[in-house]
Amino acid sequence: MQPNKLKAHAAVLSANFFFGAAVSAVKHLSPAVMAPYAINSVRVLTALPLFWLLYALKPGRAGIDKSDVIRFIGCALSGVVVNQLFFIKGVSLTSPIHASLLALTTPVMITILAVWILHEKLTLNKTAGLLLGIAGAVVLILSKDLSGTASNQLLGDSFIIVNAIAYSFYLVWVRPLMLRYSPVHVIRWVFTFGTVMMLPFCWQPMMATDWSAFNNTHYFALAFAALGATFFAYLFNVYGIAILGSSVVGAYIYTQPVFATIVAMVLMGEQLSITKLLAAALIFAGVYLVNKKPVSDRLGVVEE
């Protein structure tokens, strides 16, 4: 494997560790000591200056072409605003394992977008995979969480689904920008637009935060969510997209539930149930089928 690709795989794997572990970090903070949207404020207001600091340390192209402004705004809306707002709010309402497993619907959503937007052929494998993935999500949403960490599971699970849909759009829309700009340049402007759009929703909750209620673990969890699961995770992911492509980066989402489950079981006392394992099996099987290439493709046969 080429060194650049090896680094890209390591970066994307690290990003998904940050995303998976952040589920427990967010759950530790919200709603106990911090409103969900207040966490979003800290995330973007921490990451955005750091992205521009990278530009200051290594100056390059500063602006973007007018023809790409709409695409940048679309990426900011889907990848930062809707993605983060619904993720944080969803995690605060449901359980960590539910949130991480439902994030697996992203590759299924990407398949739906590819059929809808790119007019890809809907094969038997993809159809079966979509049905299994949707069935797994339905089983998970309808199951009752017994861990005591979910305050409104149905609403929280629904928010995570919206988050997965938004992130799917982001992965599809951001790829063309990688062909014309560097990864750091892309993520810097995506966060610039995203922060401007997000702050009206998040500023007041952040200002209302009672910081005196925080202890050291709360500060660590917040730093992890802002630095690890935002600055480094987005930076690593966008680097991976530029080197490996959106589909490969999307496939790494399969590792998030593994990281999230281990962290949640160790730190949050979460437990695996038969229902969760069944839902996970259905979703994993669905994701496998939608990404499985036909035999003719694997053999290099061109179908008429």
Stockholm file with secondary structure:
# STOCKHOLM 1.0

chainA/1-304         MQPNKLKAHAAVLSANFFFGAAVSAVKHLSPAVMAPYAINSVRVLTALPLFWLLYALKPGRAGIDKSDVIRFIGCALSGVVVNQLFFIKGVSLTSPIHASLLALTTPVMITILAVWILHEKLTLNKTAGLLLGIAGAVVLILSKDLSGTASNQLLGDSFIIVNAIAYSFYLVWVRPLMLRYSPVHVIRWVFTFGTVMMLPFCWQPMMATDWSAFNNTHYFALAFAALGATFFAYLFNVYGIAILGSSVVGAYIYTQPVFATIVAMVLMGEQLSITKLLAAALIFAGVYLVNKKPVSDRLGVVEE
#=GR chainA/1-304 SS CCHHHHHHHHHHHHHHHHHHHHHHHHHHHTTTTSCHHHHHHHHHHHHHHHHHHHHHHSCCCCCCCGGGHHHHHHHHIIIIIIHHHHHHHHHHHSCHHHHHHHTTHHHHHHHHHHHHTSCCCCCHHHHHHHHHHHHHHHHHHHSCCCSSCCSSHHHHHHHHHHHHHHHHHHHHHHHHHHTTSCHHHHHHHHHHHHHHHHHHHHHHHHHTCCGGGCCHHHHHHHHIIIIIIIIIHHHHHHHHHHHHCHHHHHHGGGGHHHHHHHHIIIIICCCCCHHHHHHHHHHHHHHHHHHCCCHHHHTTCCCC
#=GC SS_cons         CCHHHHHHHHHHHHHHHHHHHHHHHHHHHTTTTSCHHHHHHHHHHHHHHHHHHHHHHSCCCCCCCGGGHHHHHHHHIIIIIIHHHHHHHHHHHSCHHHHHHHTTHHHHHHHHHHHHTSCCCCCHHHHHHHHHHHHHHHHHHHSCCCSSCCSSHHHHHHHHHHHHHHHHHHHHHHHHHHTTSCHHHHHHHHHHHHHHHHHHHHHHHHHTCCGGGCCHHHHHHHHIIIIIIIIIHHHHHHHHHHHHCHHHHHHGGGGHHHHHHHHIIIIICCCCCHHHHHHHHHHHHHHHHHHCCCHHHHTTCCCC
//
